[in-house]
Amino acid sequence: MEERFVAQFIHCFFIAFGVIIGGAIIGSMGSFATGDAPFTSMNRIAKSLRIWAIVAAIGGTFDAIANFERGIYDGSTLDMFKQIMLILSAMGGVKTAMVLLGWLIQEDIG
């Protein structure tokens, strides 16, 4: 990994956070333009973007699988631990964005 781990950890959090917030808000503008309910659309879009935000934050699934393979077969448990921590950071970013959107639209996003 070229970046320092702490910097990459923070980047993963905010990338996942930004994908959810940006995708839901910009996506709901389309619903508003077509006459649909934008807050309901925000709820639906945020739910459907959750897994994609995590994948985007960790840089694609192939790198994650390669790091797990290296950790299992080559005995590099530090790489596997780092990858798990990056995934948890991205999940934290998604959860934070979902809570913030839930506060904004006053609906339970789940």
C-alpha positions in Angstrom: 0.0 0.0 0.0 1.4 3.3 -1.0 -0.5 5.5 1.4 -0.1 5.5 5.1 -2.8 3.2 6.6 -4.3 5.9 8.8 -4.8 8.2 5.8 -6.3 5.4 3.8 -8.6 4.5 6.7 -9.9 8.1 6.9 -10.3 8.3 3.1 -12.4 5.1 3.1 -14.7 6.6 5.7 -15.3 9.8 3.8 -15.5 8.3 0.4 -18.3 5.9 1.5 -19.9 8.9 3.3 -19.8 11.0 0.2 -21.2 8.4 -2.1 -24.3 8.0 0.1 -24.8 11.7 0.8 -24.0 12.8 -2.8 -25.9 10.0 -4.5 -29.0 10.5 -2.4 -29.2 14.2 -2.7 -28.3 14.5 -6.4 -30.5 11.5 -7.2 -33.5 13.0 -5.4 -33.2 16.1 -7.6 -34.2 14.0 -10.5 -37.3 12.9 -8.6 -38.1 16.4 -7.7 -37.8 17.4 -11.4 -40.2 14.6 -12.5 -42.7 15.5 -9.8 -42.0 12.5 -7.4 -41.5 12.9 -3.7 -37.8 13.8 -3.2 -37.4 12.6 0.4 -38.9 9.2 -0.3 -36.6 9.0 -3.3 -33.7 9.9 -1.0 -34.6 7.1 1.3 -34.8 4.5 -1.6 -31.6 5.7 -3.3 -29.6 5.7 0.0 -30.6 2.1 0.7 -29.7 0.9 -2.8 -26.2 2.7 -2.7 -25.0 1.1 0.6 -23.0 -1.8 -0.8 -21.7 0.3 -3.8 -20.4 2.9 -1.4 -18.4 0.3 0.5 -17.0 -1.1 -2.7 -16.1 2.3 -4.0 -14.4 3.2 -0.8 -12.1 0.2 -0.6 -11.2 0.6 -4.3 -13.0 -2.3 -5.8 -13.5 -5.9 -4.7 -10.5 -7.4 -6.5 -8.0 -5.7 -4.3 -9.8 -6.7 -1.2 -9.8 -10.4 -2.3 -6.2 -10.2 -3.3 -5.3 -8.9 0.2 -7.3 -11.6 1.9 -5.6 -14.3 -0.3 -2.2 -12.9 0.6 -3.2 -12.9 4.3 -4.4 -16.5 4.2 -1.9 -18.2 1.9 1.3 -16.1 2.5 0.7 -15.7 6.2 0.5 -12.0 6.0 -2.1 -11.4 8.7 -1.3 -7.7 8.9 -2.5 -7.1 5.3 -5.7 -9.1 6.1 -6.2 -7.1 9.3 -5.7 -3.8 7.4 -8.2 -4.8 4.8 -10.8 -5.7 7.4 -10.3 -2.4 9.1 -10.7 -0.5 5.8 -14.0 -2.3 5.2 -15.2 -1.5 8.7 -14.2 2.2 8.1 -16.3 2.2 4.9 -19.2 0.6 6.7 -18.9 3.3 9.4 -19.0 6.0 6.7 -22.1 4.5 5.2 -23.9 4.2 8.6 -23.0 7.8 9.5 -24.4 9.0 6.2 -27.6 7.0 6.6 -28.1 8.4 10.1 -27.5 11.9 8.9 -30.0 11.4 6.0 -32.5 9.9 8.4 -32.3 13.1 10.5 -32.6 15.3 7.4 -35.7 13.6 6.0 -37.2 12.5 9.3 -37.8 8.9 8.1 -36.3 5.7 9.3 -33.8 4.6 6.6 -32.6 1.4 8.3 
